[in-house]
């Protein structure tokens, strides 16, 4: 079992959804390790997500773009990183359909800039580059089967293609230059601090404000759901114990169709808010399906569970209860991030209803 003890870690995209949950877990847990959060603070990045760690002595925020080579080089010189945990990415499929260029720039070029700087800063065999990726690189499943470590890459959206490209770049630096790396591919995450363009916080925000809740097509598309705290625990184990050059698949083993998920979520919402069961379900509206909409994702985490002694602690319904409770307790957070710069996009996609 590998036991690493990084002393200075660059965390990219740490003000986003998964990145902020990761830092909120790791910074207090490892007070002797410096965590430097590099984030451009685009629409989905929010420093309010990190209020609980922002004053800790082992946490530093640096605002900047991962595609800025000189900036990244300067940070490597300044902080002497011995690990990179790379979350920063454009991640919303709908946005990638509208503007693929931004996804290639951030997800491909940005990853290359980080790899080049890690290669320049570390002697061969030193450091660790942990690339956080998605199960969408494997494409779409039919009604049976799961993604495994042997699954071929078959991305079907510009977002998935950009993440697949980044995965290949990381592996190429390991093979060609001996750069130590691990890759993690995860299923759909949910939980606190998720930006409300994604399904679960979008549904909660619309239920809270009594607006129609859009579901693509007939809602039959299936996803494997993972509570974000469980994902972050797996990421911690990968950082400290993961084998150099290995890929780890991280899923929740909770396959739900979109319509069943939304109905379960709204039942939890109604119960917690004291409404009659089914009241919020009246808001469900089926809308035109997304172009190239992948039918089903399911991921086999058995190798990760066995090697790292990890498994999800939350069932989907347990995670939904915690998520709904958190969002209802943080309505000010929702209001703050749904500012004018985002509302125009939000309204164009889902209507100001």
N, C-alpha and C positions, 0 to 999 in steps of 0.2 A: 504494500500500500504506500503510495506516494504521500508524503506529508510536507507540503510547502508552507512557508511562512513569509509571504511577501511583506516587504517593509514600506513600499511606496507604490500605490496602485492608481493608474489612470482609469477612471470610469467615464466612458463617453455616453452622452445622452442621459445623464443622471437626474435631470429634472423632469424626465418623461415618466410614463406610467410604470413600467417594470423597473427602470433604472432607479427611480426614487424609492420604490418599495425595497429594492436591494440595498441601497445606501442606508435607509432607515433601519434595516436589520444589521448590516455589517459594521457601520461606524461605531455604535455603542459596544458591539460584541468584541471588537479588536482595537482597543484604545492605543496600542503601540504601533499600529499600522496607519500610515497616512493615506487618506482617500482624496484624490483630486478629481473633482467633477467638471468635465469639459462639456458645455452645452451651449448651443447657439441661441437658445430660448426662442425658437420659432413658435408657431401657434399652439403646439401641444406641450411645450415645455413651461413649467411653472415652478418657481422657487418656493411658493407656498407649500408645495409637496414635501419640502425638506425642512420645515420649521423646527422639527424636533431634534435635528442634528446640526443646524447651521452654526450654532455657537460652540460646538465642540472643537477642541484644539487639534484633533486629528482629521478634520474635514476642511477642505478648501474648495471654493468655487472659482472657476475660470470661465469667463464667457468667450466663446469663439466657435468657429466652424471647423469641423474635422477635415475639410478640403483645403484648409490654409496650411500649406506645408511648413512655412517658416514659423508660424505660430506653434504648431505641434512640435517642431524641432526645438523651439525655445522652451517648451514645457518639459520635454525630456531632459534637456540640459539643466533646467532649474530644479526639478524634483527627483531626478535619478530613478525613474520608474523601473521596477523589476517585474511588473505585471500590467497588462492591459485587459480590462473587461469592457467589451465593445457592444454597447446597446444602441448607440445613436443610429437612427434610420428613419427614413420616410416609410410609413408602415400601413397606410390605409389604401386598400385595393381600389376603392372608388376614385380616390385622388390620382392613383397611378394611371387609371384609364383616361382621365382628363388631361394629365400632364406627366407623361413618362420621363421627361427630361430631368425633372427634379429628383426622381428616384435613382436614375443612373448616376447623377452627380454625387448625391449624398451616399448612397448605398454601395456604389462601385468605386468611384474616384475617392471618396472619403476613406473607405477601407484600405485602398491602396496607399494613401498617404500615411495612415497609421502603421501599416506593415513596413513601409520603407523606413520610417523613423525608428521603429522597433529594431529592424535589422541593423541600422546604422549605430544604434545606441548599445546593443547587446553583443557580446562575444558569442560565437557559435555555441549553442547549448544553454545559454543563459536566458533568464526571463521566461514569461509565459504570455502568449496572446490568446485570450479567451474570446472567441467570436460567438455572439448570441444570435441565433438564426431561428428559422421557422419551419414547420412541417409543410408549408405551402410550396417549398422547392420541389417536392415530390409529385406535385400535380393533384389529380383527382382520382378517388377510388370509386368503384361501383358499390353495390350493396354488400359485398363481402370483401374480406382481406384487410390488412393493416400495413402501414409503413414500417419497414424494418431497416436495419443498417445495410441491407442488400438492395433496397429499393432504388431504381434508377431515378435520376433527376428528370423531371418533366414539367417545368413551371408553365403556367397557363395565363398568368397576368403579368403586366409590366413590373408590378411590385415583386411577385415571386421570382421573375427572371433576374431582377436586380439583386435579390438576396442569394439566389443560386450562383450568380457571378461572383459575389463576395465570398461565398463558401469556397469556390474553386480557387480564388486568389489566395485565400488563407492556406489552403492545402498546398498550393504551388510554392509558397514561400517556405513551407516546412520541407518539402521535397528538394527544392532547388538550393535553398540557402541554409537549411538546418534550423530554421526558426521554430522553437518549441510552440506548439499550439494545441488547443482543444476547441471543438465546435459543439455547440448544443443546439439541437432543433426541437422546438417546443410546439405544443398544440395551443389552441386559443386560450388566452389568459383572461381572467376577470378579477375585479376587486377594487380597493380604494385607489383614487387618483387617476382613474382611466378617463381619457378625454371623451366627451359625449358625442363623438361621431361614431364610436363603436357601439355595437348592438345593445349590450346590457345597460350602460349608462344612458344611451339614447332613449331606451324604453323607460327607464326610471324617470328621466327628466320629463318626458312627454306624459307619463302617468301622473306625475306630480302637478303638472300644469294643465292637465286635461286636454292634451292635444292628440291628434291621431297618431297611432303607432305603426310605422310602415314596416311591412315584411315583404321581402322580395318573392315574386312568383307565388307559389302555393305554400311556401314555408317548409318544404320537404328537404332542403339541404341539411346535411348532418355535419356537426362539428364535435370534436373531442375537447371538453372543457376542463381547465385546470385553474384552481384558485391561486392567485399570484404569490401568496406567502409560501405555498408549497413549492412553486417554481423557484423562488429565491433560496429556499433551503437546499434544493438540488444544485443550484448554481454555486452556492457556498461549498458544497462537497466536491463539485467538479474543480473549482479553483484550487482547493487544498489537496485533493486526492486524485484528480483525473490524470489518466495516462497520456503522456505526450503523443500527439498525433492521432488521438482517438476522437470519435464522434459519439455524443451521448444524446439519445432520444428521450425527451421528457414530456410525458402526457398525463392526463388525469384519469384515463380509462372511464370517462363519463361521456358517452355518445348520446347526443340529443339532437333531434331535428330543430330547426329554428322556431317553428311554431310551437312545438312542445316546450322548448326552453322559455319562450316568451310567456306562455300561459302559466308555467310554473313560477316564473319570476313575478308575474302580476298577482298570483295567488299569495305569494309571500308579502308583496307590497300591500295588498288589501288587508291581510291579516295584521300586519304591523301597524298600519294606519287606522285600523278599526272600521274599515269599510266592508260592505257585504261582499262575499266571495263572488267573483265574476264581474264586479262593477267596472274595474279597469280593463278587463278583457273586451268590453264593448268598444274600446278605442282602437282595437286592432284593425288595420287597413292593409289589404294586399295590393302591392304596387308592381309595376313592370319589372321583370327580372333583370338582374345585372348582366351585362355582356360577359360571356364566357364564364358564368358562375360555376365554380367547382361544386360537384354534387356532394362529395363526402370526404372528410379527413378522419383518420384514426391512426394512432401511433402506438407502437409496441415499446414500452419502457422497461421490459423485463431485464434486459442486459444492464441498464443503468441501475435498476433496483437491486440487482444481485451484486454488482461490482461495488457500488457506493453505499449499500445498505440504506437506501432511501425509498420511500413510497409516500404518496400524497396522504396528508392527515385529514383533509376535508372532503366529504362527499360534495357533489354539486349542490344539493339542497342546503347543506350546512354553510357552504360558501355563499350561497345566495342570501341567506339570512344575515350573515355578517356584512355582505355588500350593501344590501338594502338599508340596514341599520346605519352603516357608515354614511351613505349618501344623504339620508334624511337628517343626520346630525351635522352635515356639512353643506347645507344649501347655500350658504354664503360663498363657499368655494366654487360651487357650480355657477353662481351668478357672476363671480369675478372672472372666470375663464370664458364665459359666454359673452365676451365683449363685442363691440361694434365690428372689429376687424373679422371676427368669426361669424357673427350673425348673418352677414350677407351671404356667406357660403352655406351656412346651415339652412337659411330660408330658401335659397335656390335649389337645394337638394330635397328638402322635406316640406317646404311651404311654411308660410307664416300663419299657422292656423291655430 
